[in-house]
Amino acid sequence: MEFISGFIDTYLNLNETEEQAFQAAISTMGLEEKEEYMEIVTSWQRKGRIQALEEVALNSLREGLSVEAVVRITGLPLEKVQQLQAKLQTTD
């Protein structure tokens, strides 16, 4: 629903009558109730979050934090943090 609304807002300039028709069509889909219970997370959002956590992990490791501390801070799996640490050691 968020994606559809974003598309409409970005690419279509609806007048008041068209906006009302759009809202009426959306309400018949039953999407409004579902949105109250779940958040739509697209694959690119998940990838972006993971990349941000990995960057935080790399910066933390550069600053000398232990692997265990980085795992606690970022929530990344131990194996991933160890891979990032190995990557840092090979690039230094």
Secondary structure, 3 states (H helix, E strand, C coil): CHHHHHHHHHHCCCCHHHHHHHHHHHHHHCHHHHHHHCCCCCHHHHHHHHHHHHHHHHHHHHCCCCHHHHHHHHCCCHHHHHHHHHHHHHHC
